[in-house]
């Protein structure tokens, strides 16, 4: 079918984000309710090619029917799943060299950016080292090694003058164990010592020591999180060594190399049972280091696609007071809100999605039009206007255009990112033209026509009614009651979900999301993707369903969810290499 | 005067090959291919989101063509051009995947279906962690003619790194499946890698090389021993890393420029990559540096690298497929991709954008013409230059009837012409390229599209 009929107002000047406006009846009708299948199956559901037409609501019922819900059916076994070799992300590299060398230069900021997989920076399947990145690794290793050898005795822990060989050998052994996050074999020690000896033929002690450091920092045992497991004949899954488990825990919960307690536990080989693993996870989140808090905040920034809010740009005509310094403050607000809620606060998803308060800088408070922060930093917001993460400016301004709002993108993100619902692709030949918003009308009025077009309605009847209920927030996230002098109608409805029905405005939307079991399951799946550095596949559904059930029973506490996640086979085991 | 194609004459005479006198009318402005003529260098120039065909397509045919508004900036190079339309990227319709920009870009230079990764499809049905299905034409050519160069190939970008867009639309070159070549967007870094070791003293260079050689040798042992313990996918991932280190070693350990650099003294670029405030209509990528001046710096560096014979294969990727650049430098206020979805309303602005890209292509051709290569001929003379786009029209994401411009060709192309094809797969063009470079091949990419294009030489 060749669709050239525009959707719906050909020739009108104003365009909206095209990615959100490209849906037509052929691709959309009847399939928009599909849940993004776990994994590659998602591909086959696209284009209406025949996956089961279940809505997200149906997906939400899966946990209880699948696992111990007592609603029939035996629990499905949880599988270990894939464990692709993970490379340090930029954030992890910086954190690691800070811990290892006390180097705060953040060299990975110079690396090519991590490839984003639906917002996440750490998807192992996207990580490839081309020549550019290999060169950046080399440059970073050289720079780090020069800085680290400025105070050589402090680095080496011994005086190389006089007892050079012994001093260096002991340094290689001790530093190597931290850099590679496991003890070195004697052969490995010999080989690195060989680099030093070769260096010394031509170079001085500091230069040769730099070569040693570079050898460590360029090795796959530093750049990757190598997991070979404990060999076991005939096994299909392997358990991890305590050293490997220490790194799994630390990169999951600290975004960095193991801390001293984890290294001690690895040394004592006491990271082998689920209880031992759980105890360490519990320790890390109970007295959370700044790194742990940052790690949780990172999940939210990546899941909500806020990674670029630092570089927020807005139309200076529409927003004369806007300055680029606002972006980082918006990110800081969302991150602080997440950290304060998760650590020392209620810790639950409902609060994150509905809280009528935040923690924000004076500039952002002004944007809210709220009274100044209390002594503990809390800013009380109008509970009729604000409810949690999706009513914060970081989200609202990211999912908006320079001057105007973008209800389709807002609605589409909530559908895909919170309901894990799929939006089928547009027909290839559809000519896309966005509605124009004439003076004296609102964005909603323009979009009513949009949905009236059969070519567009298939998908937009699902996405638009969500996004339009956030129309009270302008492109910067400020509250507004009218647009172009016309009162804004923020009534909406949810279809194809487990919380279907009409509602009015952003606060009721937030309440709907907070009440949805589909959203609950979707958040667990998103957290799984972040925690395991890969997408969840159909094989992982029993695991994510089981975690969802624990999450629900545990009053949707995300910190507890993280601990639960260390107890599933996917965390405790490895598949045998194929 | 209409120019008759030599082939048409041969066909007209019943297909019997006879020695024909060279008539003036048969001569295109550039002489027919000399025996054994072969380009020495391959250059790819990419701009995205399709064009405005009615403003791009030249008038007339063959050597009698007249320049269109978009291509008018190239008039001075008329005799060096081979403008072509009518080739189809058929693979871009049959490939796994769903997003049309993915499908266009992921097959543009590879001619083979993409691979969807373990994660399937994500936002707007973009492939999340998949790859092109095989190597791109530039990398295959580089693997043949670039081995002796310090840089097997040089991959440059102009704001090609988007922190929001998905991998398939941000890359066009692949060494192989799951092995994208990421363009370098920073002219300063390009300069440092090209000339860093020629700026230092000889003693310094030798010292650095000795250290790096020792370290990389030891590191390589780690990679090879680890690889033997891993499963297939992880081993392949490390193998690609090792290939990158090998290439890096070649870049680091080979010395000198090996050529007179066309008499140009290498100078570090002054262009800045610091973030700039670019007024944007929801432009999702980080806006860093000035698009036009970064592009000029990259083209200058490319020409320099070719003149110094540091590489024989170079690519320049302007932005990405689905480019979201706001071309404020020419008074366009809306982002390119957004506009390309409605080429009725935005016909003037899109024509402007594509004309601007023609001006940039012209600048590159100017520099290649003004600079002598190691053999004393102009760089353009010995180069095959290819301007490519992931689609022909953005509004319907058309990946057929593609709008291509070739330039130079080292005597292997009969230039000064505008030719139209009737839907041949673009794979045939790449097979023709391979043969032009003396690389035997009967197909490129998808094996079902065999054969070469006739009428180019």
Interface residues (C-beta under 8 A of the other chain):
Chain A: X4 X6 X10 X11 X12 X13 X15 X16 X17 X18 X19 X21 X22 X36 X37 X39 X40 X41 X42 X43 X46 X47 X82 X84 X85 X112 X113 X115 X116 X117 X118 X123 X125 X126 X127 X128 X129 X130 X131 X132 X133 X134 X135 X138 X191 X192 X194 X195 X198 X199 X202 X203 X207 X210 X211 X214 X215 X218 X219 X220 X221 X224 X226 X228 X305 X307 X308 X311 X313 X315 X316 X324 X400 X401 X402 X403 X406 X416 X423 X424 X425 X428 X429 X430 X431 X432 X433 X534 X535 X537 X575 X577 X578
Chain B: X96 X98 X99 X100 X116 X117 X118 X119 X120 X121 X122 X123 X124 X125 X128 X129 X155 X161 X163 X164 X166 X167 X175 X178 X179 X180 X181 X182 X184 X193 X207 X210 X211 X212 X214 X215 X216 X218 X219 X221 X222 X223 X226 X229 X230 X231 X232 X233 X234 X237 X238 X240 X241 X244 X245 X247 X248 X251 X252 X275 X277 X278 X279 X280 X281 X282 X283 X284 X285 X286 X287 X334 X337 X338 X339 X340 X341 X342 X344 X345 X346 X395 X396 X397
